C-alpha cells in the first residue's frame, strides 16, 4: 500500500489517545469494575493494535454487493444499438516519470527507520527468548510428593487440564508460568524447600490462573506489539499497565476462591517474594512476583478486596460493552482502508454484474468498469481492483481543464498558452498550445501553468467540490496527479464521467461542453467515442495505465474506465487497447477496422 507509513503514524496518534482515554476511564471507575474487566480492556486494546496490519484488500474477495458467487462471463449480453467502426481511435500516449512527492519521501524515510527499530527490538526479544529457553531446558520435573499433591489440588480447584506441567529450576528467582500449547509452571528450588504448604498453594493457584487466562498467548501478542510499536511511548505505557492489571486480575481470581481468613496469608506470600525472589523479567512468561511498586499496589488491592456483588458484576459487564463499542468504532479509521486507498462503492438500486475479462487482461493486473445507462447496470471485472485508488495520471487533465475554465484562467474562446521555449521530452510539447492540442497531446506544462496561476488552495477547494478521489494535492502542484498524492479508483472515474456528461456537476454547462470536445476521439453513425489515456512511470518504466471515457450510441451511453497496474508496458495506450476489446465483448461495438 502506498504511503502506509504515513497512515501508520496517524494510527499511532489515535492509539495514544485511546490508551490515555482508557487509563482515565479506569481511574474514574476504580473500585466499581473488577480487575478482570480492567485486564480485558487491555486485551481489546492489544487486538486493536493489529488492525492497521490486517490484510483487508484481497484480490478475489467477494464484495457484499456482488451477488453472484463467481464471475459471470458476458458475451454480447447487452444488446448493442448498432455495431460499427470508428477507425483507429486509440490515441498515442505521452508520459514522463514523476519525482516522488513529499508524502512518499516521508513515507519511505519512516519505513526505513521503523524497519531498523523493529530489527533491533526483535533481536533483543530473540535473545531474551534464548535465555528463557535455556532456563526451560535446564528445568527438571518436580518429584516432591508434597508439592505435587498441592499442585494437583490447585489444578482441580481451578479446573485446569492435566497438560500443564510443573518444573523446578535453580536459575529463576521467582515462580513463572509460560507456554501456549504446552504450558508449564516453573518453581525456584529454594521456594520448594523453604515455603509452607499454604504459601505454595497460593503461588501455584496464581500461576495456574495465568494458564487459565492464556497469558502465554497474550505475552506473545504483547511481544509482537513491542516490535511493531517500538517507537511509541504510549504503547509501552499501555503494555506496562496491562501487565500490572494482569497480575491484579490473577490476584482477584485467586482471592475469589480463598476463604476470607486466607487473604492475609496470600498478601504475606507476595511480600516474601518481593523481599527475596523478585528476579529478571522475561517477556515470554508471567509470574507472581514483581517490582516493589507493583507489589505495593497489589497488597493494597488485597487489603481492600471484597467479593463482587451481582450488581457490581452487571455494571462491570455493561461498562465493558459500552467502552468496547466506543473503541471498536475507531476500527474504520485504523484499517488500511482509512488511508483512502479503497473506495467504498454503493451502487444503490443499480444492478451489479461481474464480468469475466481475464482473457483480455491476460498478463496484466487490472480492472475494468462499464456502466450501461439504459440498463442501469454496472459490469465490473476484478471488483476489488475497481475499488482500489491509484494516481489518475493524465486522466485528471479533464478536470484540470474544467477548473481552469471555471476560474477564468482560460476560456472556451481563448485557451491559448505560449510555450516558453524550454526543452520538453516530446516534440509535440515544444510549441504553443490551446486546450484541444494540450489535451490530445497530454501536454504537462500546459496544465501545470493553469494550476500555478490558480494556486494550491484553489486546487484543493476544487477537488473537494468535485469529490475527486481522495481529494489530496500534497505540496507539489506540478506532479500531484502523478506522484501518488492524488488517487482515484476506476469506479469513481466512471461515477464522475456520468456526472460530467450528464451536466450534474456544479459547473458551467458551456465549460463542461468545451472540455468534452477536447477528448472526443472519433465519431461515426454507430456512435461517438470520448476518452483520455493516462500513464504512470517509475524510472521510465510504465507501471500504471488508464483509459477512461464514454461511448455515445443511439439510445444509450456507456461509461468506462480501465486501469492496469502491472504487466508488460502498463501504459494508457495498452489500457485503451484492452478497453476496445472489452467494449466489443460487452456491447458488440467495435473500435477497430
ABEGO torsion letter per residue (X at the ends): XBGAAAAAAAAAAAAAAAAAAAAAAAAAABGABBAAAAAAAAAAAAAAAAAAABBABBAABBBAABABABBBBBBGABBBAEBBBAEBABBBBBBBBBBBBAAAAAAAAAAAAAAAAAAAAAAAAAAAAAAAAAAAAABBBBABAAAAAAAAAAAAAAGBBAABBBBBBAABABBBBBEAABBBBBBBAAAAAABBAAAAAAAAAAAAAAAAAGAAAAAAAAAAAAAAAAABAAAAAAAAAAAAAAAAAAAAAAAAABBAAAAAAAAAAAAAAAAAABBBBBAABBBABEBAAAAAAAAAAAAABBBBBAAAAAAAAAAAAAAAAAAAAAAAAABAAAAGABBBBBAEABBBBBBBAAAAABGBBBBBBBBBAAAGBBBBBGAAAAABBBBAEAAAAAAAAAAAAAAGABBAABABBBBAGBBBABAAABBBBBAAAAAAAGBAAAAAAAAAAAEAAAAAAAAAAAGBEAGBAEABAAAAAAAGABBBBAAAAAAAAAAAAAGABBBBAAAAAAAAAAABABBBAAEBBBBBBBBBBBGGBBABBBBBEBBBBBGBBBBBBBBBABEBGBBAAAAAAAAAAAAAAAAGBBABX
